[in-house]
Structures are given as structure tokens and as C-alpha cells.
Amino acid sequence: MVKLRVNGQEHSFAGDPSMPLLWYLRDELGLTGTKFGCGAALCGACTVHVDGQATRACITALSELDGRLVITIEGLDPDGNHPVQRAWRTFNVPQCGYCQAGQIMQAAALLATSKNPSESEILSVMSGNICRCGCYQRITAAVKSAATGA
């Protein structure tokens, strides 16, 4: 049995411990904000936080999560007002929006560890999250803004 906390709530899972976290979140808990992209941790659409670290849910087995805390886009801020989420709206970042939950979760993890990242640090950390629409300039501007509180 795997016991974990998701967005502050305790959960137990007695199924296949090799099940990827992504499918547990979406199919078992109904948290559909975390998206399936590539299934190989290459695109970042499935990014969540595990114990505060940006983690690709598509390749993270539930067996790795016993006793750990998982935060999804739904749990980042109950009202959608995390500084990164506010900056995303201010800079009108999303175009199609599919990758945005993963982008936001990656950016929030960066800002939790680096309060004032340089543009090169932002670009480096965010480079693992693919935006098919090419909104990278707005993503970078929003991360910078969220870091400064502007």
C-alpha cells in the first residue's frame, strides 16, 4: 500500500505500485490539470511538485511516493493566485494552453529555490518544458515578473 499526500489530502493506493503518478492523479483522483504529453518526461506537460521538486508525473511510479507530498496545479493555490499564475494572466502567456500547467509548476519550483533568477537560469530551467505554440518570450517575462513581484 502506498500512502501519500496530494494537495494536502492523505491518500492510500493498494493497486499496482508501478502505476505512473500521472494516471493516478487523472484517473483515480480526477485531477486533470496535469496533462499527458509525451509519456517519456521529455515535454514537461505532466510536471508536478514532489516534496517541492519539479517532477515528471508520467515516469514517476507510485512506489516512489510512499510518505511524500505531491502538489498539482490544482493545489498550487486554491484560488489560482500563486505569483506565477498571476504573472501568467498579466502577460497573457497561454495560446493553446495545453502545456501551461506544467510550465507554471516548473516555474513555481524554480522560484521556490531561486528568488531572483537570471534570464539564463530561467531559460535553462524552463528548457525542459515544451510549448508547441512558441510562447517562450511571454513565459520568460512572466517568470521574471513573478520573481520580482511586479
N, C-alpha and C positions, 0 to 999 in steps of 0.2 A: 504494500500500500504506500502510495506517495502522498505526503501531506505538504501542502504549500499554501501560501497566501497570495491571492490575486487581487490587486486593487484594495488591499486591506481586509479582505474576507478570507477566512480559512476554508480550504477545500481539501477533500481526500479523493484519490483516484485509485481504484482497485483493478483497472484494466491493464492493457499491455503497456509496460513501462518504457517500451521503445517508441511509443507514440510521440510524434513531434508536438512540442508545445503549441505550435500554430493551430493544429487541428483540435487540440484540447480546448483552446481559447474559443475558437469559432464554433465547433460542433457540440462540445459538451457544455460550455458556459454561455454561448450565444453572444460573445464579444466579437463582433465582426469588423471592428475598426482596424484590426491588424490584418493586413492583406497577404494573399499568396501571390508571389511574383514569379520567381524562377525555381524555387524549391532546392536551391543549392547555395544559399547565402551569398549570392553574387549581386543582387539588386537592392537589397535593403528595405523592400516594401513591408517585410514582416518584423521590423525592428521593434523590440520592447525593451524594458529595463528588467534585469535580474540582479537583485541586490545593488541597484544603482548603476549597473553597467549596461551599455547598449549591447543587445544580444539578438541574434537572428533566430527567431522562433521556429523557422522552417526546418532547422537542423538540430535543434536542442531537444533532446529526449526528456520525457518526464522523469525518467530515472535520475537525471542530473539535478533535479529541482527539489528534492525532499528537504523540507525545512527552510526553503528560500522564499524570498519576496519577489513577486512579478508585478510590474506596473505596465499597463497597456495605455493606449491613447485615451481610452475611456476613464482611466484612473489618474491621468496626469494632473488634471484639475477638473473637479466635478462640473464647473460652470464654463469650461473652455477658456479660462483666463490665465493660464500659465503665461509668463512673459513671452515665450516663443510663440504660443498660439495667438497672443495679441499682436505680435510683430507680423505674423503670417497674414493676419487680416489687414493690418495697416499697409503692408507692401503688396497686397493682393497677389500673393505668391502662387496659389494653385491655378493651373489651367484645367487639365482634366481632373486632377485631384487624387488619382489612384495612389500615387507614391507618398502623398503628403503626411499620412500618419507616421510612416517610417522615417521620413525626413525630420518631422517635428521631434520624434523620440530620440533620434540621433543627435539633433541639435541640443535638446534639453540635457542629454547626458554630457555633452561637451561642456555646456555652460555650468553644470554642477561641479565640474572639476577645474575649469579654467574660466575665471570670472571675466577676463578681458582678452579673449583670444585674438591673435593677429589674423589678418586675412589669409595668410598662407596656412596657418593652423586650421582655420575654418575650412578652407578648400581641401586640405589633407584629410581631416576627419570626415567631412561630408562626401568625399570622393567615392566611398563605397555604397552610396545611395544614388540610384539611377533615377533620373527624371526624363521620361521619354519626350516630354514637351519642351525640354530645354530651359527650364525656369531658373537656371543656376545663378544668374545675376541677382534676381529677386530673393532667392534663398540666402545667398551670402549677405545681402543687405539686411534681410530680416534677422539673421543670426547676430550680425553686428549691432543692430538696434536693440535686440533683446538683451545683449550683453551690457550695453550702456544704459538701458532703461529709458531710452529715448522714445 
